[in-house]
């Protein structure tokens, strides 16, 4: 099948409607018809500001990014991104065309 790989990066501590943003994104993805998704927390990294975040820096440990990933149809990915725009949530994301299947 042809589709897209969507990866959205969010700060671990960011919340939307009282819940972690990555959790809200997973719930919205399900609501718009995306069949599955996963969230992965980084152990270290830096963003556009160049500040190094890592588990060993206590004052920055809560600012580690979470990557929320999906493989889905392009239309479903666009619906999810549109929901983020509607909620006025600013995130960095990647979207790539992919071919996907299962082995059975």
Secondary structure, DSSP 8 states (H G I E B T S, - for coil): -EEEEEEEEEETT-EETTEEHHHHHHHHHHHTT----EEEE-SEEE-TT--EEETT-TTTGGG-EEEEEEEE-HHHHHHHHHHHHHTT---EEEEEEEE-----
